[in-house]
Amino acid sequence: MTIKRIDGKRFAHMVIEGANNLSKNAKMVDALNVFPVPDGDTGTNMNLTITSGANEVKKSSSLKVGDVASLFARGLLMGARGNSGVILSQLFRGFSKAIDNKSEIGTVEFAAALDNGVESAYKAVMKPVEGTILTVAKDAAKKAVKSAKQTEDMIEFMQVVVKEAKASLQRTPDLLPVLKEVGVVDSGGQGLLVIYEGFLAVLEGKEAPDVSLEEEKMDELVRAEHHKGAQGHMKTEDIEFGYCTEFMVHLEDSKLKQSPFDEESFRNELDKHGDSLLVISDEDLVKVHMHTEYPGNIMTYAQNFGSLIKIKIENMREQHSAILNEEKSSPNPVPAERKKYGIITVSMGDGIADLFTSLGASYVISGGQTMNPSTEDIVKAIEEVNADNIIILPNNSNIVMTAEQAASVVEENVVVIPSKTVPQGIASLLGFNPSAEIEENGTAMKDSMSEVKSGQVTFAVRDTQIDGVSISKDDFMGIFDGKIMVSESSRFEVAKELLQSMIGEDDEIITIIYGEDTDKEEAESLVTFIEEHYEDVEVELHEGKQPIYPYIVSVE
């Protein structure tokens, strides 16, 4: 069998099987993570990301490969979790742009799309590191470009891509010393290979997925949620725009000749008639969600560009009582009035969330090591904060890129402070000045973050040796600014040794946040130990209730 061209239906099957294959192998990919911590691992993050993309693809019945790739890229973008998920989303965002509007593609177009994806991904990473998923994607794309000049057979072509991805993956330990030290290949690169192997399986007819694609081209571009939090702080009669209005416009050539469609102009015009506006356009469809007092006016305007479909109008005043009940149970009520600043932070543990809130955080996203929030999670938080200027504190190195990606897809003025730990997030928040401009705050908060030393105690999920430290499964590890300093069976001893390695002559304040499985008595004993050995320091103790990490400590 020879396949020379791929249409939308076949590419959809490739995407879905790639996602299925990664889902089956997610734990295997997780196991390749260098750090033996119980983290929100690469396989988990890539799996959640590609599942979001595949779910968008399942909504399409288009035979145009460009349409399917566009939906896939959009789903990946909004579902991206962790650094590996963001990079994966950028790889296929560039891929999608290269085949936009194409009905079918062959080896040459597929290779060019892979190459364009690599370019997009490298641009998205501030300091690209070789020996990672980026390298595997780059090497596979280069080989794809060469192979496309030699064959038109998509099966033969994809076999070459997979073979080179495997070879590149095996070379990653030579490029990244820490991989060689631990004796593993790069986990992100392995995840990408698994996806490519799923693509190839469909082309070879080895495992055609039993998936029925929906007949509609697009049931919904965005699952727009009601921006209803502000209503919990007002009377029903105070609701200015009472009708939640959603509809889609099917663009028509005959009308576009008289009224050419421009998304930005369209959005600006609708914005005059209400709030909570969301407009997303595709080739021939426009999705609108907004709150307005006169739905007929905006729909009449929209008819200048095409016909209206999927109209839904709800009277929010009638829903107000139900909304109030929901708001009472919401952990993040939305402020009634728009503020100058809103601060979004990511937290694992109710105690840490309370700590951030007491320091001025407007919205706390529940997440961290075991569940990295997606781009969409952060976008929703940005929309609900209701502020002119928004500052995001990720507090995790694996969430920084996701936060930056979320900031890039919204219209609000957003600054991401690249805090990689909870102590850095707290220090940044203490450096915030509500009277200063956002540029000044960005600089001040980054400076404050750089002055704190971060430590964590957690347990090992496997035997390994890293940074000269021998680690046994289930032992506790002390980690100082990302480096494993000590590993022993005693949690208390590890905490003591970690703090001794962190505290310097000029340090004055030690903050200890103990987790949900840590006894308060043990934490207080740790405080006593510090006070007895370091007379000039002040110690603060907080109950963070965080999972995974018995202790999170900061020294400054």
N, C-alpha and C positions, 0 to 999 in steps of 0.2 A: 504493500500500500504506500502511495505517495501523496502527501498533502503539500500543495504549493501555496495555498492562500488560507488565511484564517478570517472568518467572519465574526460577528458579534456573538452568535450563539456558541460557537466553539470556544471563543475566548472566555465567555462566561463560565463554561464548564471547566476550563483550565484554572480560572480564578478560584472557583468553588472547590475543586479538588486540591489545589494548592493550600487553601485554608484548612480543608479536612486533614490533609497530610500533616500540616503543622500541629493541628489539634491533637492528633494521635501521638506526636513526638515531642510535645511541649515539655514534658517532664525530663526527657532525655536532653533537650536543649538547656533546661534549667540546671541540670547536673553539671554542665560545663562551666558554669560561672566560677570565676577564679576565687573570689572571696567566699569562704564557707559559711556565710551568714544566711539566716532564714529570711531572705530578701524577697521583694516583688521581682522575681527573676526574669531573665531575658525571654525565655520560652513563654512564660505567662503573659508578659507584656506584648510580645509579637503576636501571640495567639489572639488576645483580646482585640488587638488592632486590626488584624487581617479579617477576623470574624465580622467586625463592623463594616469593613469594605465589602466582604462577600454578601452580607445581608442587603446592602444597597444594590448589588448586582442582581440578586434574586428578584428584585422588583422590576427588572427590565425584560422586555421581550424584543428589544431592538435587534435587528440583524446587522447593524453598523458597529464595527469593532470600536470606533472612536467613541460612540455613545456609552458602551459598556465600560471602556477604560475610564471615561470621565466619572461615571457613577462610582466605580471602584476607588478612584483617587479621592473623591469627596468623602466616601465612607471611611477610608483610611485616615484622612486628615482629621475628621471629627472624633474618631475613635482612638487616635494615637495615644499610647501610654508608654512612659519611660523613654529613654534615649533611643533604644532599639526600635520602638514603635514609631517615633518621630522620623528616624532615618528611613525606615521602611515606607512611611507615608510619602516622604520626599522622593524616594526612588521611583514610585509609581505615579507621583504627581508630574514629574518630568517626563516619564514614559507616556502618560496620557496626553500631555501637551504636544508631543512629537507626532501623535497619530490622530490629532483632533480632526473631526469631520471625515475621516476615512471609513469607507464601507468595509474594505478588506485590507489585509496586509500580508506581505510575504517576508522572506528572510531579511531582505535589505531594510525594509521599514521596521521590522521587529528589532533588528540590531541597532538601528539608529535611535529607536525609542529607549532601549536599554542604556545606550550611551548618554542620551539626554537625561535620563533618570539619575545616572551617576553624577553628572554635572550639577543637577539640582541639589542632590544630597550633600555633595561636598560644599556647596555654597551655604547650606543651612547649618553646617557645623563650624563653630568659631575656630577651633583648632583641631582639624582632622587628625586622627591617629591611625597610622597604618598597622596592619595586622588585625583589623576588625572587619565588621560587615561591609564597611566602605571599600576595603581592599578586595574582598571577594566579589563584590558587585562590579568594581572597576575592571578587575582581571577578566571576569566572565564577559563583560560588555566588549572589551577589546578583542577577545577571541571571537565573539559573535560577529563583530564587524568584518574580521578577516574571513570567517566561515561563510558569511553571506555573499562574498564575492566568488565563492567556489561552489555553492550549491543553492538550488531553489527548493529543495526538499525540507520542509519544516521539521520533520522528524529527525532527519540527519543533523540539521542545524541545531535543534534543541539538545540533542545528544552531546554535541560538542560543547554547548554552553554548560550543561550539567557536569561534564567531564572536567572542564576548566575550573568551574566553581569548586569541585571536589579538590582538585590539585591546589588551588589557591588557598583553600581552607587548611590543607595540610601544611602549607608554608607559613601560616600565621604565627606559629611559635618562634620562627626565625626572625620575625619582624617585631614581635612584642615579647621582650624577655620574661615578663611575669607569666606568660602562657607556658614558656619552656620550663620555667622553674617548677610550676605546678604539674606540668605534663598533660596539658589539654590543648585543644584547638579553640578558636574564638567561638563563643556561644551564638552571637548575632550572625556570624557568617554561616554557622551550622543551620540556623533557622532559615536563612535565605536559601541555602541549598535545598532544604526540605521542601520549600515552596516551589522551587524550580523543578524538583523531582516530581511534584504533583502535576505541574504543567506538562511535563514529558509523558507521564502516565496516560493522560487524556489523549495526547497525540498518538501514542502507540496503541491505544485502545485496550490498555491493561486493566483500567479500573474506571470506567465511565460512571460518574456519580448519578444516583437516582434522585434527581432534583427536577421538579416541574417549575419552570419559570413563569411568573405571572404574566398575563397578557397585556396588562397596561404598561405603557412605557415608563410611567413614573407615578406611583400612587401618591407620593408625598416627597417633596424635595427636602423639607425640614420638619421635624416634629416640634412645631412651635408650641411652647408652653405659655400659659397665661401669666402675665406679669402682675400677679394679684397680691403680692405681699403688702404693698402700700395701702390696700383697702382695709387692712386690719387696724389701721390707725386713723380711720376717718369714718364719718357717718355715711349712710347709704346715699343721702341726698347730696353729699359733697363730691360724689364721683363725677368728674367732669366729662369723661368720655365713656358712655355707658354701654357701648356695643362692641363686643369682641368679634371682629370681622375677619374671616379667612376666605380666600378664593384663589383660583388660578386663572391666568389669562393664556389662552391658546393663541399665540401670535399668528396673524394672517397677512400674507403678502399684500393683498389688496389694500388693507388699511395702513400697512407700514409705508407704502408709497406716499401716502398723504401725511402720515405722522411717524417718522422713523423712531424706533425705540432705542432709548439710551437708559441703561439701568440707573445711573447716578441721577440724571434729570428726573426720571420717573420717581425715584425714592424721595428726592427733594420736594417734589410737588405733593406727594402723599403726606409727607411730614408736616405740612401745613394744616392737616385736617385731623390730627390726633396724636397719640403717643404709642409706645411699645411697638414701633414699626419694624417689620422684618421683610425684606425684599430679596429674593434670590432668583436669578434668571438662568435659564438653560437655552439651548438652541431655539426652541419654539414654545417654551413654557415659562411663565413667570409665576412664582409663588408669593402671595402677599398675606401677611398677618399684621393686624394693627387694632388698636382701640380707638374708636371714633364715635362721635355723636350722630353723624349722618352717614350711614353706610352707603346709601344710594349715591351720594356725591362722588365718593372715591371709585365706586364701581362704574359710574357713568364715565368718569375720566379714563379708567382703565380700558373701557370699550373702544377708545380711539385706536387701540393697538391690536385688538383681536376680540375673540368671543370669550365669555366667562364660563368657567366650569368649576365644579366642586365648591359651591358657595355654602358657607356656614356662618350664621350670625347668631350670637348668644347675648341675651340681656344680662349684663353683669350686675345690675342693681337687684334683679331677682335672685341672683346667685350669692348675694353678699353675705347672707347669714351662714350659708354653708362654708363660704370662704373663711369667715371669721373663725369658725370651728377648726378648720385646717390650720389656720395661722397660729392658734394656741399651742399646737403640738409641733410647730416648726422650730428647729434649733437655730435657724438663721432668719428671723423676721426682717423684712425689707423696710428701711426707714421711709417715713411718709414724705419727707421733703428731701429734695436733691441737695447733697452736700458738696463742699469743695473737694474733700478727700474720702476715699474708701480704701481700706486695706484688707486684702485677701491673704489668708495664710493657710497652709496645709498642716494638719495636725493628726497624730495618731495617739489616741487616749483622751478621755474626757477631761482629765485634770490639766493636761497641756493645753487643750482647747480653752478651758476656763482661764488659764494663765494668759494666753494670747488675748482673749477678750478683755480681761482686766487691764491689759496694757494698751488697749485701743483698737484691736482688730475689729473690722466691721463684719467680716464673713469668714467662717472657718470651714474649710473643706476637709471632711474626714478622709484621711488617707495617709499614705506613707510607705513604709517598707513592704508590707504585705499586699497592698493594693494601691498602685499608683493611679491618681486620677487621670482621666482622659482629657484631650483637648476640649471636648464638648462639655465636660464637667466644669472646667475652668471658664469657658465661654459663658456658661449659664450663671456662674457666680459673678462674673463681670457685669452681665446684664442686670442682675438683681441687686447689686450693690447700690446703684442709683447715685453715682457721684461723677463730678466733672473730671477728676483725676484719680486714677486707680493704681495702687502699688501692690504687687504680688510678691509674697515671700514663700517660695517652694519648700524650703527647709529639707531638701533631699536632692542629692546630685542627679538622681534619676528622674527628677520632675522639672528641672530647670528648663530643658529644651521644650518640654510640653507646654510650660507656661509661656515661653517666648513664642511658640507657635500659636497659642491661643491669642496672645496679644497682637499677633500679625494679622489675624482674620477678623478683628472687631474694629469698629470705628472709634471707640472710646480712646482717650489718652491714657495709655497704660505703660508703666515702668516695671520691669521685673528686676528685683534685687536678687542676685544669684546665690541666695543662702542655701548651703548644702547640709546644714544640720539644724536641729532645734535651737541650740545655744546661739548659733549665728543669727537665726530668725529673731530671737528675743533681743539680742544685742542691736540688731538693725532697727527693731521697733522702738527701742529706747532712744535711738538717734533721730527719730522722726520729730519734725517741728510743724505743727498744723498751720503756723503762720507763714512758713516759707513757701517758695515756689517749688514746683515738682522737680525741676532740675537740681536745685539746691538740696532737696531732700534725698534725691537719688544718690548724690555724691556723699552726703553726710551719713546715710544709712549704710552705704558700702564701706565707708571708712570705719564706722562703728563695728561692722561685721568682722573686719580684718583684725580687730584688736582682741578678739576672744579665741581661746583655745577650746576645742571640742573633744570630748571623750565619750565612749559608749562601751557598755558591757553587754555582751550577748552570748549565745551558745553556738557551737559549731555543728553543722549538719552533716559533715563528713570528715574523714581523716585527710590531712594534707600537710604540706610544709610550704610556708611562704614567708618571705622576708627573714629567713633564718630561724623562724619559730616553728617547732613541731606541734601539730594540732591534732587532737584525737576527737572523734565524734562525741558529741554531748558535753565536751568540756566547755568552760566559759572562756571568753576571749576579751581582752581589753584593747580597744582600738582608739588611737590618738591621732586626730586629724587624718583619718583614712588609713593609717598604718597599724597593723596588728603588733602590739608591744609585748603581750604576755598571754599565755594560755595555760590554765590549770583547772582542776576539778572543783575547787572552792570558789564560789561566786564572790564571797566576801574578800578573800585574799586577792583575787584578780582586781577587784575594785580598789583595794588599798594600793596595790602595785601600780595600777594605772594612774591614780592620782599622784603618787610619788614621782612618776615620770613626767607628769604635766606641770607640777607646781614649781615655779621659779622664785628667785630672790625678790623680784619686784612685784610679784602677784599679790593682790589684796582681797579679792572676792572669789569664793568657790560656791557654785550653785549645784546642788544635787537634786535630780528628779528621779524618784524611784517608781518602778513599774507595777503593774497589776498583780504580779506574782511574787513581789518582794515584801517581806515583813517590815513593818514600820520600825520595829525594835532593831532589826539589823541595820536599817538605814540610819537610825539614830546612833548606833554604835560606830558607824562610819564617820558621822559628824564628830563624835567624841574623839576618835582616832586623829582626825585632822586638827582639832583644837589642841590636842596634847602635843602634837609634833610640829605644828606651825602656829606659833602664838600670834603672829601679826596678821593673820588672815581672818576674814569674816565669812562664816558659812551660812548659806541659806538652804533650807530643805523644803521640797515640794512633792506632793503626791501627784504624779503625772497620769497614773493608771494606764500607761502605754503597754501594749503587748511587745513581745520579742526582745525588748531591751530592759533588763532588770534595773539598769542605771544609765542615765544620761547625765553627763557632768560638764560644767563649763568652768574655765579658769581665766581670770582677767586681772 
